[in-house]
Each structure stands twice: as structure tokens, then as C-alpha cells.
Amino acid sequence: MRTNTLTRHPITINKPMVLIPVKEYEDLLVEAGYKTTPRLTKQIKEARARFKKGKTIQWEALKSELK
């Protein structure tokens, strides 16, 4: 996925930046849930079905589990 980009003006970066390969960036997007995958789509579908059936957990239980 190599792309050449022509810029007419210089690019200025005024804060710390991290450069990573595009493939690694795409993998991070998938891992963070910003890009859908068949597995993520399936998990979301299953979660919605459980919610419609009323299968939920109490807020206090979730809250204590997250601590």
C-alpha cells in the first residue's frame, strides 16, 4: 500500500509524534474496535441478542468487576 503524496506546502509538526508502519496502524485500529472484523461483528450481534432477551448484569456488579 505505497502511496506517493505531493504537498505544495511544508508540513510542520508542533508536538511529539510517533511514526509506525501502516499495517501496524491498521492492526491497532482493528484491536481497538475502530475497524470491524467478522469476529467483532459476530460479538456485537450476539450482545444485542442477549440485551433484547433481557440478559443483562447489574451496574454494581459490572462496576466492581472493572475495579
N, C-alpha and C positions, 0 to 999 in steps of 0.2 A: 504494500500500500504506500508507494512512494509518490509524493506529490510535490511538484515544484510550484512555489508561490512567488509572484513578482510583487514587491511592495514599492510604492513610489516614495514613501517617506520612511525614515529610520524608525525602528521600534525601540521605545525606551521603557525599561523596567525599573520601577522605583521602590521595589520591595523584594525580599528574598523569594526566590523561585526554585522549583525542583523540576528537573527535566528527566522524563522517563520515556522508554520506548512506547510507541502507540499500542502495541499488543499488550503490554503490561497495564497500560491505562484502561484499555477495553476490558481486561480481566478484572480490574478493580471495580469498574462500573457494574459488571455482572455480579461480583461478590457482594457489593453494597446494595444490590437490588434496583439499580437505576436502569439496567437493561434486562429485558425479560428473557427468560430461558424456558424451555419446555418444563423443567423441574419446578421453577418458580411459578409458572402459570398453573401447574397442577396443584401446588401447595395452596395458592390463593383460591382456586376453585373449591378445594376441599374445606378450607377455612370458612368460606362463605356458606357452604352447605351446612357445616356444623352450627354456624351462627343462626341460620334460618330455622334449624331444628331446636334452637334454644340451648344448645350445648355451650355454655359459657362458664367462666370461673369468676368468683367474687373478686372485686377490686382489692380487698385487703390481702387475699391470697396471692394475687399477682404482685402486689406491692412488696410483700415480704419476700417473695421469690426473687425479685430484682435486686434486693439489698445484698 
